[in-house]
């Protein structure tokens, strides 16, 4: 039995503190915990949350037949000490 609401990802270590991952057969992304070659894990989490919220907002506006010219959002978070 498959659940259409469940997502999975495979993450592979590429050396240093770099990891590449994604869903099987879909585009992959690079995460660099040093933040040198790609966003780090915390920024990636903020990007995911912002993109998820943004997709909801854009979808709702499109259903309302609003023509978007631009959409930008910002996200911030604090790491636990």
C-alpha positions in Angstrom: 0.0 0.0 0.0 1.4 3.4 -0.9 0.6 6.7 0.8 0.7 9.7 -1.6 1.5 12.0 1.3 4.7 10.3 2.3 8.0 11.5 0.8 11.4 10.0 1.1 14.9 11.1 0.2 18.3 9.5 -0.1 21.2 11.6 1.1 24.8 10.6 0.2 28.0 12.0 1.7 30.3 13.6 -0.9 33.3 14.3 1.3 34.1 17.0 3.8 30.7 18.2 5.2 28.9 18.0 1.8 25.9 15.9 1.1 23.8 15.4 -2.0 20.3 14.1 -2.0 16.8 14.0 -3.4 13.9 11.7 -4.2 14.5 8.7 -6.5 14.5 9.7 -10.1 14.0 13.4 -9.3 16.4 16.4 -9.2 19.0 16.4 -6.4 20.4 19.2 -4.3 23.7 19.8 -2.6 24.0 20.7 1.1 27.3 21.9 2.5 27.4 22.1 6.3 30.3 24.6 5.9 28.1 26.8 3.6 31.0 27.1 1.1 29.8 25.2 -2.0 26.0 25.2 -1.2 23.6 26.3 1.5 24.1 24.6 4.9 21.4 22.5 6.5 19.8 25.3 8.5 19.5 27.6 5.5 18.2 24.6 3.4 15.5 24.0 6.1 14.5 27.7 5.9 14.4 27.6 2.1 12.2 24.5 2.3 9.8 26.2 4.7 9.7 29.4 2.7 9.2 27.6 -0.6 6.4 25.4 0.9 4.6 28.5 2.3 5.2 30.4 -1.0 3.8 27.6 -3.1 0.6 27.7 -1.0 0.3 31.4 -1.3 0.9 31.4 -5.1 -1.5 28.6 -5.6 -4.2 30.4 -3.6 -3.6 33.6 -5.5 -3.7 31.8 -8.9 -7.1 30.2 -7.9 -8.3 33.7 -7.2 -7.1 34.6 -10.7 -4.6 37.2 -9.4 -1.8 37.8 -11.9 1.5 37.8 -10.1 4.4 39.9 -11.3 6.7 39.0 -8.4 6.7 37.1 -5.1 9.5 37.2 -2.5 9.5 35.9 1.1 12.1 35.8 3.8 12.6 33.3 6.5 14.9 33.4 9.6 15.6 31.0 12.4 17.7 30.8 15.5 19.9 27.9 16.3 19.7 26.4 19.7 22.8 27.5 21.8 
